[in-house]
Amino acid sequence: MRVAVCCFALLAGVTLAGGGAGGEPSHFEVLVIPTIQYAHRDIWTQTPAARGPTAMTVDQVVRGQEVQILVFATNCTVGADGAAEVTYDISFVRPDGKTGGSKTGLRLIPRGPVKNSRYVRKAVDMVGFVANGEDPLGEWKVVVAATDRIGSLTVQREQTFKVVDYGVLDAPVPGHADPGRWLMNYHNRPAPHQLLAMLQQFAENPPVGTPPPVDEENGALLGFFEQVLKDNPWLLPHVIARLAKTQDRERALLSVLLAYAKRDDPAFADSLPDALRDSIKTHRLERWPAPTAEPLRGAQLDVLWGRFFASGRYEPIRALVGVLAYHPFKEALSEYKLRSNKPAPPPVEVLKSAVFGAAVWSLRSNIQQDQLVRDYCEAILLRRELPEAEHAWLAGIYRMAMEKTSSPQGQAGP
């Protein structure tokens, strides 16, 4: 078993409801969250204050998959000098009861001034856990003992999660599972062990209604798959093994997704067995819709959405909001359609007009449906990150989305 420590800057927390009478702390409290929601740092720093910890506790991981242990504290003691200090020790208990690794003296709150002891504070030193090949399967326990140094008080908290073997990757998903909904909700409850089963569903059950985009232009799925592989490198050999044994539609889809995810690694295809090499190299000259600083294709925006749905990270949303800088070209597409002699290819301002419209629509739609998108966009507005014109556009999109969300006829689904 490997335990890694990551150090992050201490950030201002958010106030918990409650506390003692007259504004005094009620009691020292500690929260422990094992999670594979790797955007937890963005969720903590890039959303408005007063949201509180929102990382999702994981109850099962696959051997080789990293679990990040988030530790929070509130209601710490403040000394006469206005300073607080909290440290913690962490240990992992194997299924047989033996200790499988530990770290001591980690900083939760470094000694320093604290304005409000009721704020939730996220640990500066964070620990990651990975069960290696020699580690036992079964239920592991993480034990955190946090010590309020000023108040001379130690609180112990425990959480458990199960480590399972790779057989779970072949388990079928429930028959009623909707691949599109699974993809869009993945960042709220990541389930990388279901990736292969859900890709089979995507291959065998295309959406009803409008024809799906060709695989090479299915930006949402390309971005989603690439991001899940980046967050879970342990999955790659299993994806390759699945490609080797599957056929027909699923094989074609997996080939495209792998070729896109490994497009910048020229040695990847050559590392594959002969039977798989050609299925990847077929796409080596593909004009992929990879996002750029100035996107000119709607599929590039879809890739950004796919990255967000796979991770919950802030960066894809910030990049999508950045497309609002195209607002000077918003009428160019309509004007182009009215022209009798249309130049080919369309001028760049026409492409920007189309991408701008797609960004406005997708931001409004996802603000309505997704709490994290809503929080990120609200925080961008509160921090006034954008130039005035783009700020006004995002504010209008946000307002329209919230008005529709709050109206009985416009209630968005989960």
VOPAGU-2260 file (C-alpha; in pm, 1 decimal, decimal comma):
REM VOPAGU-2260
SITE   aa  ch    i         X         Y         Z
SITE  MET   A    0       0,0       0,0       0,0
SITE  ARG   A    1     129,5     345,2     -91,7
SITE  VAL   A    2      45,7     665,1      96,7
SITE  ALA   A    3     131,8     996,6     -67,3
SITE  VAL   A    4     110,3    1340,2      92,3
SITE  CYS   A    5       5,9    1643,6    -114,1
SITE  CYS   A    6      45,0    1996,2      25,6
SITE  PHE   A    7    -199,5    2267,1     -73,7
SITE  ALA   A    8    -228,9    2627,2      44,1
SITE  LEU   A    9    -471,3    2680,5     329,7
SITE  LEU   A   10    -778,4    2854,8     198,2
SITE  ALA   A   11   -1050,8    3053,2     365,9
SITE  GLY   A   12   -1327,6    2816,6     461,3
SITE  VAL   A   13   -1700,6    2852,7     478,8
SITE  THR   A   14   -1917,1    2889,6     785,7
SITE  LEU   A   15   -2106,7    2590,2     913,6
SITE  ALA   A   16   -2458,2    2634,1    1037,2
SITE  GLY   A   17   -2484,5    2634,8    1413,0
SITE  GLY   A   18   -2220,4    2699,9    1674,9
SITE  GLY   A   19   -2243,0    2800,4    2035,2
SITE  ALA   A   20   -2456,2    3076,0    2177,2
SITE  GLY   A   21   -2331,1    3428,5    2137,9
SITE  GLY   A   22   -2103,6    3331,9    1849,3
SITE  GLU   A   23   -1880,6    3111,1    2064,5
SITE  PRO   A   24   -1758,4    2776,4    1922,6
SITE  SER   A   25   -1966,1    2480,6    2038,3
SITE  HIS   A   26   -1710,2    2198,8    2011,4
SITE  PHE   A   27   -1413,1    2093,4    1805,3
SITE  GLU   A   28   -1527,7    1877,5    1512,3
SITE  VAL   A   29   -1353,9    1686,3    1235,3
SITE  LEU   A   30   -1488,6    1550,8     906,6
SITE  VAL   A   31   -1315,9    1276,3     703,1
SITE  ILE   A   32   -1410,7    1210,7     339,3
SITE  PRO   A   33   -1242,8     940,1     127,2
SITE  THR   A   34   -1318,3    1049,3    -228,5
SITE  ILE   A   35   -1236,7     990,2    -594,1
SITE  GLN   A   36   -1395,9    1323,0    -683,2
SITE  TYR   A   37   -1066,0    1467,8    -798,9
SITE  ALA   A   38   -1208,3    1816,7    -858,5
SITE  HIS   A   39   -1251,0    1863,1    -484,0
SITE  ARG   A   40    -993,1    2142,4    -483,6
SITE  ASP   A   41   -1185,8    2338,3    -751,5
SITE  ILE   A   42   -1515,5    2270,1    -576,1
SITE  TRP   A   43   -1363,2    2415,1    -260,3
SITE  THR   A   44   -1189,0    2718,7    -412,6
SITE  GLN   A   45   -1383,8    2814,1    -724,8
SITE  THR   A   46   -1740,1    2816,4    -591,3
SITE  PRO   A   47   -1900,0    3092,1    -383,0
SITE  ALA   A   48   -1840,4    3103,7      -9,7
SITE  ALA   A   49   -2094,0    2947,4     228,3
SITE  ARG   A   50   -2133,2    2632,6      16,1
SITE  GLY   A   51   -1949,2    2396,4     250,1
SITE  PRO   A   52   -1762,6    2074,1     166,8
SITE  THR   A   53   -1941,4    1894,9    -117,1
SITE  ALA   A   54   -1701,9    1614,1    -205,7
SITE  MET   A   55   -1870,7    1275,6    -240,0
SITE  THR   A   56   -1761,0     992,9     -11,9
SITE  VAL   A   57   -1655,3     681,5    -202,7
SITE  ASP   A   58   -1741,8     339,8     -65,1
SITE  GLN   A   59   -1567,1     117,9    -321,6
SITE  VAL   A   60   -1248,0     144,4    -527,6
SITE  VAL   A   61   -1054,5     -87,3    -755,8
SITE  ARG   A   62    -705,7    -208,5    -677,1
SITE  GLY   A   63    -462,7      51,3    -814,1
SITE  GLN   A   64    -717,7     333,6    -801,8
SITE  GLU   A   65    -625,2     635,6    -592,0
SITE  VAL   A   66    -846,2     751,6    -306,6
SITE  GLN   A   67    -787,9    1101,3    -173,2
SITE  ILE   A   68    -856,9    1151,5     196,0
SITE  LEU   A   69   -1005,6    1493,3     265,6
SITE  VAL   A   70    -993,6    1613,9     625,8
SITE  PHE   A   71   -1181,9    1919,3     752,6
SITE  ALA   A   72   -1204,3    2082,3    1094,8
SITE  THR   A   73   -1426,9    2342,1    1254,0
SITE  ASN   A   74   -1481,2    2501,3    1594,4
SITE  CYS   A   75   -1113,6    2496,0    1684,1
SITE  THR   A   76    -980,5    2681,2    1987,9
SITE  VAL   A   77    -836,2    3028,5    1938,7
SITE  GLY   A   78    -563,2    3131,8    2182,8
SITE  ALA   A   79    -515,2    3465,7    2352,4
SITE  ASP   A   80    -297,3    3571,9    2061,1
SITE  GLY   A   81    -583,1    3508,8    1816,7
SITE  ALA   A   82    -409,7    3207,2    1667,4
SITE  ALA   A   83    -521,9    2847,1    1616,6
SITE  GLU   A   84    -331,1    2529,1    1531,6
SITE  VAL   A   85    -458,1    2183,8    1440,1
SITE  THR   A   86    -255,7    1879,6    1334,1
SITE  TYR   A   87    -360,5    1526,4    1253,9
SITE  ASP   A   88    -232,6    1172,4    1226,3
SITE  ILE   A   89    -374,1     926,8     975,0
SITE  SER   A   90    -353,8     549,2     952,9
SITE  PHE   A   91    -501,5     282,7     728,9
SITE  VAL   A   92    -627,7     -41,3     877,6
SITE  ARG   A   93    -631,9    -348,3     653,8
SITE  PRO   A   94    -922,5    -593,4     637,0
SITE  ASP   A   95    -729,2    -825,5     870,8
SITE  GLY   A   96    -699,1    -548,9    1132,9
SITE  LYS   A   97    -331,4    -478,5    1076,8
SITE  THR   A   98    -207,5    -126,1    1008,9
SITE  GLY   A   99    -137,1     -80,8     640,5
SITE  GLY   A  100      34,5     257,8     650,9
SITE  SER   A  101      32,5     580,3     850,0
SITE  LYS   A  102     145,9     943,0     856,9
SITE  THR   A  103     184,2    1159,8    1165,4
SITE  GLY   A  104     209,1    1530,6    1237,2
SITE  LEU   A  105      23,4    1644,5     926,4
SITE  ARG   A  106     -90,4    2005,3     919,3
SITE  LEU   A  107    -462,1    2066,0     921,4
SITE  ILE   A  108    -456,9    2430,6    1034,0
SITE  PRO   A  109    -101,4    2571,7    1056,0
SITE  ARG   A  110     -47,4    2794,0    1355,6
SITE  GLY   A  111    -172,2    3137,5    1261,5
SITE  PRO   A  112    -445,1    3397,1    1314,7
SITE  VAL   A  113    -804,0    3281,1    1275,7
SITE  LYS   A  114   -1086,7    3529,6    1233,2
SITE  ASN   A  115   -1372,2    3288,3    1292,2
SITE  SER   A  116   -1318,6    2952,2    1460,2
SITE  ARG   A  117   -1648,8    2821,2    1321,4
SITE  TYR   A  118   -1519,8    2825,9     964,5
SITE  VAL   A  119   -1469,6    2488,9     802,9
SITE  ARG   A  120   -1098,0    2450,0     733,1
SITE  LYS   A  121    -959,5    2207,6     477,8
SITE  ALA   A  122    -636,6    2033,3     569,3
SITE  VAL   A  123    -319,8    2179,7     419,8
SITE  ASP   A  124    -154,3    1835,7     402,0
SITE  MET   A  125    -369,4    1581,8     222,3
SITE  VAL   A  126    -307,1    1210,8     187,5
SITE  GLY   A  127    -371,9     977,4    -103,0
SITE  PHE   A  128    -419,5     601,1     -73,8
SITE  VAL   A  129    -360,4     333,5    -337,4
SITE  ALA   A  130    -397,8     -40,8    -276,4
SITE  ASN   A  131    -117,5    -215,9    -464,2
SITE  GLY   A  132    -101,1    -571,8    -590,1
SITE  GLU   A  133      17,3    -718,1    -261,5
SITE  ASP   A  134    -245,7    -541,9     -51,3
SITE  PRO   A  135    -553,0    -743,0      54,9
SITE  LEU   A  136    -896,1    -689,0     -90,8
SITE  GLY   A  137   -1188,8    -611,0     135,3
SITE  GLU   A  138   -1288,7    -334,0     371,5
SITE  TRP   A  139   -1018,8     -86,0     464,4
SITE  LYS   A  140   -1053,1     171,0     738,3
SITE  VAL   A  141    -901,3     517,5     744,0
SITE  VAL   A  142    -851,7     655,3    1095,9
SITE  VAL   A  143    -785,0    1023,8    1155,1
SITE  ALA   A  144    -685,9    1162,5    1495,0
SITE  ALA   A  145    -691,7    1545,1    1483,6
SITE  THR   A  146    -546,3    1747,6    1768,1
SITE  ASP   A  147    -648,2    2101,9    1852,8
SITE  ARG   A  148    -310,0    2217,1    1984,5
SITE  ILE   A  149    -441,5    2531,0    2150,1
SITE  GLY   A  150    -729,7    2357,5    2322,9
SITE  SER   A  151    -532,8    2037,6    2395,7
SITE  LEU   A  152    -815,7    1827,2    2255,2
SITE  THR   A  153    -794,4    1527,0    2021,2
SITE  VAL   A  154   -1086,2    1397,7    1815,1
SITE  GLN   A  155   -1074,7    1066,6    1627,5
SITE  ARG   A  156   -1288,6     990,7    1322,8
SITE  GLU   A  157   -1306,1     684,0    1098,0
SITE  GLN   A  158   -1431,9     606,0     748,6
SITE  THR   A  159   -1431,7     279,9     555,1
SITE  PHE   A  160   -1416,6     186,5     188,9
SITE  LYS   A  161   -1389,3    -145,1      11,8
SITE  VAL   A  162   -1105,4    -240,5    -223,3
SITE  VAL   A  163   -1221,9    -478,1    -498,5
SITE  ASP   A  164   -1046,5    -659,8    -781,9
SITE  TYR   A  165   -1068,5    -591,9   -1154,3
SITE  GLY   A  166   -1359,4    -829,2   -1206,9
SITE  VAL   A  167   -1590,1    -538,8   -1124,6
SITE  LEU   A  168   -1495,1    -381,9   -1460,3
SITE  ASP   A  169   -1681,6    -657,9   -1642,5
SITE  ALA   A  170   -1997,4    -630,1   -1432,8
SITE  PRO   A  171   -2297,3    -523,8   -1642,1
SITE  VAL   A  172   -2469,7    -197,8   -1561,8
SITE  PRO   A  173   -2839,9    -205,2   -1470,9
SITE  GLY   A  174   -3059,0    -260,2   -1774,5
SITE  HIS   A  175   -3241,3      69,3   -1718,7
SITE  ALA   A  176   -2920,2     274,7   -1702,5
SITE  ASP   A  177   -2923,3     568,1   -1945,0
SITE  PRO   A  178   -2574,1     626,7   -2090,4
SITE  GLY   A  179   -2630,3     997,9   -2154,5
SITE  ARG   A  180   -2757,7    1067,1   -1805,1
SITE  TRP   A  181   -2475,4     858,5   -1656,8
SITE  LEU   A  182   -2220,8    1066,4   -1845,8
SITE  MET   A  183   -2369,0    1402,4   -1744,1
SITE  ASN   A  184   -2398,9    1304,7   -1376,3
SITE  TYR   A  185   -2063,6    1125,9   -1353,4
SITE  HIS   A  186   -1879,1    1418,4   -1191,7
SITE  ASN   A  187   -2118,8    1410,0    -898,3
SITE  ARG   A  188   -2051,0    1043,3    -828,1
SITE  PRO   A  189   -1752,4     917,0   -1031,5
SITE  ALA   A  190   -1767,0     551,2   -1128,5
SITE  PRO   A  191   -1464,1     470,5   -1345,9
SITE  HIS   A  192   -1519,1      99,3   -1289,0
SITE  GLN   A  193   -1835,7     130,0   -1500,5
SITE  LEU   A  194   -1665,0     297,9   -1796,6
SITE  LEU   A  195   -1625,4     -11,8   -2014,6
SITE  ALA   A  196   -1977,9    -135,9   -1947,4
SITE  MET   A  197   -2125,7     206,7   -2024,6
SITE  LEU   A  198   -1923,9     238,4   -2347,7
SITE  GLN   A  199   -2078,2     -90,6   -2453,7
SITE  GLN   A  200   -2416,9      66,8   -2383,4
SITE  PHE   A  201   -2322,5     371,7   -2590,3
SITE  ALA   A  202   -2220,8     144,0   -2877,2
SITE  GLU   A  203   -2526,2     -80,2   -2867,0
SITE  ASN   A  204   -2795,6     173,2   -2775,1
SITE  PRO   A  205   -2755,9     501,4   -2964,9
SITE  PRO   A  206   -2983,0     785,1   -2849,4
SITE  VAL   A  207   -3336,4     782,8   -2984,1
SITE  GLY   A  208   -3432,2    1073,5   -3208,9
SITE  THR   A  209   -3169,8    1285,6   -3379,9
SITE  PRO   A  210   -2880,5    1083,5   -3523,1
SITE  PRO   A  211   -2574,9    1092,3   -3295,7
SITE  PRO   A  212   -2264,5    1262,2   -3433,8
SITE  VAL   A  213   -2003,5    1042,7   -3595,3
SITE  ASP   A  214   -1762,2     910,4   -3336,4
SITE  GLU   A  215   -1478,4    1135,7   -3453,4
SITE  GLU   A  216   -1698,8    1444,2   -3395,4
SITE  ASN   A  217   -1872,3    1329,1   -3077,4
SITE  GLY   A  218   -1691,6    1587,9   -2869,2
SITE  ALA   A  219   -1871,3    1517,8   -2541,7
SITE  LEU   A  220   -1777,1    1149,5   -2547,9
SITE  LEU   A  221   -1421,6    1216,5   -2670,4
SITE  GLY   A  222   -1356,6    1469,9   -2394,3
SITE  PHE   A  223   -1523,1    1253,0   -2132,6
SITE  PHE   A  224   -1323,3     940,4   -2217,5
SITE  GLU   A  225    -993,0    1127,0   -2236,7
SITE  GLN   A  226   -1048,6    1290,2   -1896,6
SITE  VAL   A  227   -1149,5     967,0   -1723,7
SITE  LEU   A  228    -830,9     802,7   -1852,1
SITE  LYS   A  229    -619,4    1094,0   -1730,2
SITE  ASP   A  230    -773,8    1072,0   -1385,0
SITE  ASN   A  231    -753,1     691,8   -1380,5
SITE  PRO   A  232    -436,2     573,9   -1558,9
SITE  TRP   A  233    -486,1     228,7   -1405,1
SITE  LEU   A  234    -776,1     185,1   -1650,7
SITE  LEU   A  235    -569,0     199,0   -1970,8
SITE  PRO   A  236    -452,2    -166,0   -1983,6
SITE  HIS   A  237    -810,2    -278,8   -1922,0
SITE  VAL   A  238    -938,3     -61,4   -2206,7
SITE  ILE   A  239    -673,6    -210,2   -2437,6
SITE  ALA   A  240    -767,5    -562,5   -2326,2
SITE  ARG   A  241   -1134,0    -485,9   -2396,5
SITE  LEU   A  242   -1045,1    -352,2   -2742,6
SITE  ALA   A  243    -861,6    -676,4   -2817,9
SITE  LYS   A  244   -1162,2    -896,9   -2747,3
SITE  THR   A  245   -1456,3    -687,3   -2863,4
SITE  GLN   A  246   -1586,5    -660,7   -3218,3
SITE  ASP   A  247   -1798,8    -454,2   -3455,4
SITE  ARG   A  248   -1957,9    -133,8   -3324,7
SITE  GLU   A  249   -1799,1    -139,5   -2979,6
SITE  ARG   A  250   -1453,5    -203,0   -3128,5
SITE  ALA   A  251   -1494,9      89,0   -3369,0
SITE  LEU   A  252   -1603,7     322,2   -3088,1
SITE  LEU   A  253   -1319,9     218,3   -2854,9
SITE  SER   A  254   -1067,8     261,6   -3136,4
SITE  VAL   A  255   -1179,1     619,6   -3197,7
SITE  LEU   A  256   -1181,5     708,2   -2826,8
SITE  LEU   A  257    -834,7     562,0   -2767,0
SITE  ALA   A  258    -694,6     726,6   -3079,9
SITE  TYR   A  259    -822,4    1063,7   -2960,2
SITE  ALA   A  260    -704,1    1020,5   -2601,8
SITE  LYS   A  261    -355,5     917,4   -2723,6
SITE  ARG   A  262    -334,9    1153,6   -3023,2
SITE  ASP   A  263     -27,7    1329,2   -2880,4
SITE  ASP   A  264     157,1    1004,5   -2806,1
SITE  PRO   A  265     300,8     877,1   -3137,0
SITE  ALA   A  266     452,7     574,4   -2965,6
SITE  PHE   A  267     121,2     450,1   -2829,0
SITE  ALA   A  268      -4,8     271,8   -3140,3
SITE  ASP   A  269     333,8     110,4   -3199,6
SITE  SER   A  270     323,6     -32,0   -2847,5
SITE  LEU   A  271       6,6    -228,6   -2923,9
SITE  PRO   A  272     -17,3    -583,1   -3060,1
SITE  ASP   A  273     -40,9    -606,7   -3439,3
SITE  ALA   A  274    -414,4    -674,9   -3433,7
SITE  LEU   A  275    -484,1    -347,7   -3251,9
SITE  ARG   A  276    -222,4    -120,2   -3404,8
SITE  ASP   A  277    -405,7     -60,9   -3730,9
SITE  SER   A  278    -735,1      15,0   -3557,9
SITE  ILE   A  279    -565,6     309,9   -3384,8
SITE  LYS   A  280    -342,6     420,3   -3672,1
SITE  THR   A  281    -645,5     445,8   -3897,8
SITE  HIS   A  282    -725,9     769,9   -3714,1
SITE  ARG   A  283    -376,6     919,9   -3703,5
SITE  LEU   A  284    -463,7    1191,6   -3959,5
SITE  GLU   A  285    -801,9    1270,1   -3806,3
SITE  ARG   A  286    -894,6    1638,1   -3771,7
SITE  TRP   A  287    -988,0    1603,1   -3405,8
SITE  PRO   A  288   -1205,4    1868,5   -3236,3
SITE  ALA   A  289    -949,1    1927,4   -2961,1
SITE  PRO   A  290   -1013,2    2259,8   -2781,9
SITE  THR   A  291    -793,2    2554,4   -2874,5
SITE  ALA   A  292    -752,3    2905,9   -2739,9
SITE  GLU   A  293    -999,2    3027,6   -3006,0
SITE  PRO   A  294   -1241,5    2743,0   -3081,8
SITE  LEU   A  295   -1411,1    2755,4   -3422,3
SITE  ARG   A  296   -1612,1    2431,0   -3407,7
SITE  GLY   A  297   -1906,4    2343,4   -3189,4
SITE  ALA   A  298   -1754,5    1999,5   -3127,2
SITE  GLN   A  299   -1465,6    2171,5   -2948,5
SITE  LEU   A  300   -1713,2    2309,1   -2697,1
SITE  ASP   A  301   -1860,4    1961,1   -2660,6
SITE  VAL   A  302   -1513,5    1828,9   -2571,7
SITE  LEU   A  303   -1494,2    2088,7   -2294,1
SITE  TRP   A  304   -1833,4    1979,2   -2164,2
SITE  GLY   A  305   -1718,1    1617,7   -2177,0
SITE  ARG   A  306   -1411,5    1705,2   -1970,0
SITE  PHE   A  307   -1631,2    1879,6   -1716,4
SITE  PHE   A  308   -1881,9    1595,2   -1692,0
SITE  ALA   A  309   -1592,6    1352,7   -1636,9
SITE  SER   A  310   -1423,2    1554,4   -1365,5
SITE  GLY   A  311   -1626,9    1846,2   -1230,8
SITE  ARG   A  312   -1321,1    2065,4   -1281,1
SITE  TYR   A  313   -1341,5    2441,8   -1312,8
SITE  GLU   A  314   -1108,6    2488,9   -1611,7
SITE  PRO   A  315   -1347,8    2358,3   -1882,7
SITE  ILE   A  316   -1626,0    2587,0   -1756,0
SITE  ARG   A  317   -1390,9    2884,1   -1750,8
SITE  ALA   A  318   -1286,8    2804,9   -2109,0
SITE  LEU   A  319   -1651,4    2785,3   -2217,2
SITE  VAL   A  320   -1726,4    3117,7   -2050,8
SITE  GLY   A  321   -1426,1    3262,0   -2234,2
SITE  VAL   A  322   -1606,8    3205,0   -2565,7
SITE  LEU   A  323   -1839,4    3491,1   -2469,5
SITE  ALA   A  324   -1556,3    3714,1   -2596,4
SITE  TYR   A  325   -1697,1    3634,6   -2943,5
SITE  HIS   A  326   -2000,2    3856,3   -2873,5
SITE  PRO   A  327   -1900,1    4119,0   -3136,5
SITE  PHE   A  328   -1965,8    3849,8   -3401,1
SITE  LYS   A  329   -2303,0    3735,2   -3268,5
SITE  GLU   A  330   -2495,5    3852,8   -3579,1
SITE  ALA   A  331   -2244,3    3732,6   -3836,1
SITE  LEU   A  332   -2405,2    3391,3   -3886,7
SITE  SER   A  333   -2753,0    3537,9   -3947,1
SITE  GLU   A  334   -2611,1    3788,5   -4192,3
SITE  TYR   A  335   -2416,8    3515,6   -4370,0
SITE  LYS   A  336   -2732,7    3306,8   -4417,9
SITE  LEU   A  337   -2901,8    3600,9   -4590,9
SITE  ARG   A  338   -2625,5    3643,2   -4846,4
SITE  SER   A  339   -2693,2    3514,4   -5197,7
SITE  ASN   A  340   -2325,8    3453,9   -5274,7
SITE  LYS   A  341   -2180,2    3280,6   -4972,0
SITE  PRO   A  342   -1802,7    3252,1   -4966,9
SITE  ALA   A  343   -1665,4    2907,3   -4898,6
SITE  PRO   A  344   -1531,1    2833,1   -4651,9
SITE  PRO   A  345   -1728,9    3071,8   -4429,2
SITE  PRO   A  346   -1531,0    3366,6   -4289,9
SITE  VAL   A  347   -1385,9    3321,4   -3942,4
SITE  GLU   A  348   -1632,8    3571,0   -3795,1
SITE  VAL   A  349   -1918,0    3346,1   -3911,3
SITE  LEU   A  350   -1759,0    3047,6   -3740,2
SITE  LYS   A  351   -1715,0    3252,4   -3423,8
SITE  SER   A  352   -2079,5    3359,0   -3443,5
SITE  ALA   A  353   -2192,7    2995,5   -3457,1
SITE  VAL   A  354   -1963,9    2895,4   -3170,5
SITE  PHE   A  355   -2080,4    3194,0   -2965,8
SITE  GLY   A  356   -2444,2    3088,1   -3006,6
SITE  ALA   A  357   -2357,6    2732,4   -2907,4
SITE  ALA   A  358   -2172,4    2854,1   -2597,1
SITE  VAL   A  359   -2463,8    3076,9   -2488,4
SITE  TRP   A  360   -2714,9    2796,0   -2532,1
SITE  SER   A  361   -2505,2    2527,2   -2360,6
SITE  LEU   A  362   -2414,3    2748,1   -2064,2
SITE  ARG   A  363   -2776,1    2846,8   -2008,5
SITE  SER   A  364   -2895,9    2487,6   -2037,3
SITE  ASN   A  365   -2634,2    2347,2   -1800,5
SITE  ILE   A  366   -2670,9    2627,8   -1545,2
SITE  GLN   A  367   -3035,0    2520,4   -1526,4
SITE  GLN   A  368   -2953,5    2154,1   -1481,3
SITE  ASP   A  369   -2622,9    2132,1   -1294,2
SITE  GLN   A  370   -2556,9    2281,8    -950,8
SITE  LEU   A  371   -2179,7    2285,0    -994,1
SITE  VAL   A  372   -2197,0    2468,8   -1328,5
SITE  ARG   A  373   -2427,4    2715,2   -1155,8
SITE  ASP   A  374   -2184,5    2763,2    -867,8
SITE  TYR   A  375   -1882,3    2807,9   -1093,0
SITE  CYS   A  376   -2060,9    3068,0   -1306,9
SITE  GLU   A  377   -2194,7    3251,1   -1003,1
SITE  ALA   A  378   -1843,7    3264,8    -857,5
SITE  ILE   A  379   -1702,1    3402,1   -1183,8
SITE  LEU   A  380   -1960,3    3679,4   -1163,7
SITE  LEU   A  381   -1896,9    3748,4    -796,3
SITE  ARG   A  382   -1521,6    3770,7    -853,3
SITE  ARG   A  383   -1578,9    3988,1   -1162,9
SITE  GLU   A  384   -1322,0    3788,0   -1356,2
SITE  LEU   A  385   -1444,7    3891,3   -1699,9
SITE  PRO   A  386   -1420,4    4210,5   -1902,9
SITE  GLU   A  387   -1733,0    4421,4   -1868,0
SITE  ALA   A  388   -1906,1    4308,2   -2187,1
SITE  GLU   A  389   -1849,9    3935,8   -2122,9
SITE  HIS   A  390   -1952,7    3985,2   -1760,1
SITE  ALA   A  391   -2281,8    4132,8   -1879,6
SITE  TRP   A  392   -2338,9    3841,6   -2116,5
SITE  LEU   A  393   -2272,3    3580,4   -1847,3
SITE  ALA   A  394   -2490,8    3769,8   -1600,3
SITE  GLY   A  395   -2774,8    3767,8   -1852,9
SITE  ILE   A  396   -2731,9    3397,6   -1927,9
SITE  TYR   A  397   -2721,9    3319,0   -1556,7
SITE  ARG   A  398   -3029,6    3529,6   -1483,4
SITE  MET   A  399   -3232,8    3373,0   -1765,8
SITE  ALA   A  400   -3131,4    3023,2   -1657,6
SITE  MET   A  401   -3224,3    3086,6   -1296,2
SITE  GLU   A  402   -3558,2    3240,8   -1391,6
SITE  LYS   A  403   -3645,6    2936,1   -1596,9
SITE  THR   A  404   -3521,7    2700,2   -1323,1
SITE  SER   A  405   -3738,4    2867,1   -1059,3
SITE  SER   A  406   -4056,9    2876,7   -1270,5
SITE  PRO   A  407   -4291,6    2575,0   -1232,2
SITE  GLN   A  408   -4303,8    2524,9   -1610,5
SITE  GLY   A  409   -3927,6    2550,0   -1646,2
SITE  GLN   A  410   -3808,0    2326,7   -1368,1
SITE  ALA   A  411   -3496,3    2150,4   -1489,5
SITE  GLY   A  412   -3447,2    1783,2   -1418,5
SITE  PRO   A  413   -3156,5    1649,0   -1213,6
